[in-house]
Amino acid sequence: MKRKLQIMHDLFEIVQYYEPYTKIAIQENKLSYFDNLKALCHWHDDIEIIYILKGKMNFYVNGKNILIHEHDGLIINSKQMHYGYSEQGLDCEFICILIHPIIFNYNNDFFNHFLPFPLILFFIFFLIVS
C-alpha cells in the first residue's frame, strides 16, 4: 500500500485526522509504503511522535540527521522540517502519532466532550511505552 503525503507548495503537510474535532492521527506505517523508502520532506503544525517497531530509520529534522533503532522513539516539535528515510535501503515498521498543539488546550471540544486531560496524557504515554 503506497502512501502519498498531501504536501503544499511550501512543503506544509495537510494532515488527515480521524475526526475534525480530535486533531489526532495515529498510523502504523512501513518505509516501503513510500517511494524509494523515503517520505517527502515536510512540516506541519502537529507534534509528531515516531516509535520504531521493527528495523531502523534515519530521520532528517531541521538539518540534522538522526538514526533511530527498533524500540526507540523520536518526538518532532511543531513546524519543524522533517522526513524519514532508509540510508541502507532496508524497510522499517513504525508508528506515527500526530497531535495538534490545540489538543493541549483544556477548553477545546475534544476534552469537554470526550476525555479529561489526565486520561489523554496517560493514553499517549501508554502508546509510547507499550
Buried (B, 14 or more C-beta within 10 A) or exposed (E): EEBEBEBEEEBBBEBEBEEEEBBBBBEEBBBBBBEEBBBBBBBBBBBBBBBBEEBBBBBBBEEEEBEBEBEBBBEBEEEEEBBBBBEEEEEBBBBBBBBBEEBBEEEBEBBEEEBEEEEBEEEBEEEEEE
